[in-house]
Amino acid sequence: MAKKKVGDILSVSSLVFMIINVIFFYMKRGPDFDIYFGIALFSILSIIGIIFAVVSLVLSKKHIFSWISLITNVLVLVFAFLLQLAMGIGEP
């Protein structure tokens, strides 16, 4: 497979990781949900998405999807960090 095609596939799959994060966030909210599991899942999926986006930036010539997927996954990671920070401040 050509490098360009692999880069395109990785950039789209990186966007899929971000979409999975958003769907999971809206499906599993409520008082009976373990927030630390959610934070860990958001972090792991967004780090995998960031890795895919960086590799797709290196391999692909279509940089718009790669940049969009990189930015959205970084935003999800920042959201997970802020959620972890809020949980740390809120607990005694």
Secondary structure as a PSIPRED ss2 file (coil, helix, strand):
# PSIPRED VFORMAT (PSIPRED V4.0)

   1 M C   1.000  0.000  0.000
   2 A C   1.000  0.000  0.000
   3 K H   0.000  1.000  0.000
   4 K H   0.000  1.000  0.000
   5 K H   0.000  1.000  0.000
   6 V H   0.000  1.000  0.000
   7 G H   0.000  1.000  0.000
   8 D H   0.000  1.000  0.000
   9 I H   0.000  1.000  0.000
  10 L H   0.000  1.000  0.000
  11 S H   0.000  1.000  0.000
  12 V H   0.000  1.000  0.000
  13 S H   0.000  1.000  0.000
  14 S H   0.000  1.000  0.000
  15 L H   0.000  1.000  0.000
  16 V H   0.000  1.000  0.000
  17 F H   0.000  1.000  0.000
  18 M H   0.000  1.000  0.000
  19 I H   0.000  1.000  0.000
  20 I H   0.000  1.000  0.000
  21 N H   0.000  1.000  0.000
  22 V H   0.000  1.000  0.000
  23 I H   0.000  1.000  0.000
  24 F H   0.000  1.000  0.000
  25 F H   0.000  1.000  0.000
  26 Y H   0.000  1.000  0.000
  27 M H   0.000  1.000  0.000
  28 K C   1.000  0.000  0.000
  29 R C   1.000  0.000  0.000
  30 G C   1.000  0.000  0.000
  31 P C   1.000  0.000  0.000
  32 D C   1.000  0.000  0.000
  33 F C   1.000  0.000  0.000
  34 D C   1.000  0.000  0.000
  35 I H   0.000  1.000  0.000
  36 Y H   0.000  1.000  0.000
  37 F H   0.000  1.000  0.000
  38 G H   0.000  1.000  0.000
  39 I H   0.000  1.000  0.000
  40 A H   0.000  1.000  0.000
  41 L H   0.000  1.000  0.000
  42 F H   0.000  1.000  0.000
  43 S H   0.000  1.000  0.000
  44 I H   0.000  1.000  0.000
  45 L H   0.000  1.000  0.000
  46 S H   0.000  1.000  0.000
  47 I H   0.000  1.000  0.000
  48 I H   0.000  1.000  0.000
  49 G H   0.000  1.000  0.000
  50 I H   0.000  1.000  0.000
  51 I H   0.000  1.000  0.000
  52 F H   0.000  1.000  0.000
  53 A H   0.000  1.000  0.000
  54 V H   0.000  1.000  0.000
  55 V H   0.000  1.000  0.000
  56 S H   0.000  1.000  0.000
  57 L H   0.000  1.000  0.000
  58 V H   0.000  1.000  0.000
  59 L H   0.000  1.000  0.000
  60 S C   1.000  0.000  0.000
  61 K C   1.000  0.000  0.000
  62 K C   1.000  0.000  0.000
  63 H H   0.000  1.000  0.000
  64 I H   0.000  1.000  0.000
  65 F H   0.000  1.000  0.000
  66 S H   0.000  1.000  0.000
  67 W H   0.000  1.000  0.000
  68 I H   0.000  1.000  0.000
  69 S H   0.000  1.000  0.000
  70 L H   0.000  1.000  0.000
  71 I H   0.000  1.000  0.000
  72 T H   0.000  1.000  0.000
  73 N H   0.000  1.000  0.000
  74 V H   0.000  1.000  0.000
  75 L H   0.000  1.000  0.000
  76 V H   0.000  1.000  0.000
  77 L H   0.000  1.000  0.000
  78 V H   0.000  1.000  0.000
  79 F H   0.000  1.000  0.000
  80 A H   0.000  1.000  0.000
  81 F H   0.000  1.000  0.000
  82 L H   0.000  1.000  0.000
  83 L H   0.000  1.000  0.000
  84 Q H   0.000  1.000  0.000
  85 L H   0.000  1.000  0.000
  86 A H   0.000  1.000  0.000
  87 M H   0.000  1.000  0.000
  88 G H   0.000  1.000  0.000
  89 I H   0.000  1.000  0.000
  90 G H   0.000  1.000  0.000
  91 E C   1.000  0.000  0.000
  92 P C   1.000  0.000  0.000
